[in-house]
């Protein structure tokens, strides 16, 4: 039932921000940022548990943890970029939000290069074997 608490907090914040926004827009903005941080702090234990479980599964499947950690970093970049872009949009800075999203996408592509290269190498090692079996 944690989702009910999170949604409740979000709804209360939304209502308060709408009321306060008319008189003090900066307070409404700070309230939304503070709520976002509170929700993230509430979820940190769940995120840590999820990461631990996935790392355990990867170890049992004999997957190199470097790739799993890289995927976690990519997911982290995506969430942080989205969070930052939403804050910028809430502040009325759509242009800055777009730049944050662009930076996130570029960083994700850079982080993905090692994984992409392993996939390409794997495919290239399979192609000659597949072509040799047909003759």
Residue pairs with C-beta under 8 A, 6 or more apart in sequence:
2 42
5 42
6 39
6 42
9 35
9 38
9 39
10 35
10 39
13 31
13 32
13 35
16 28
16 31
17 28
17 29
17 31
17 32
18 28
20 27
20 28
20 31
21 28
29 90
29 91
32 87
32 90
33 87
36 83
36 87
40 83
51 72
54 68
54 72
55 65
55 68
58 65
58 67
58 68
59 65
66 114
67 114
67 115
67 118
70 111
70 112
70 114
70 115
71 115
73 111
74 108
74 111
74 112
77 104
77 107
77 108
77 111
78 104
78 108
80 104
81 100
81 101
81 103
81 104
81 105
81 107
82 101
82 104
84 97
84 100
85 97
85 98
85 100
85 101
85 104
86 97
88 94
88 96
88 97
88 100
89 97
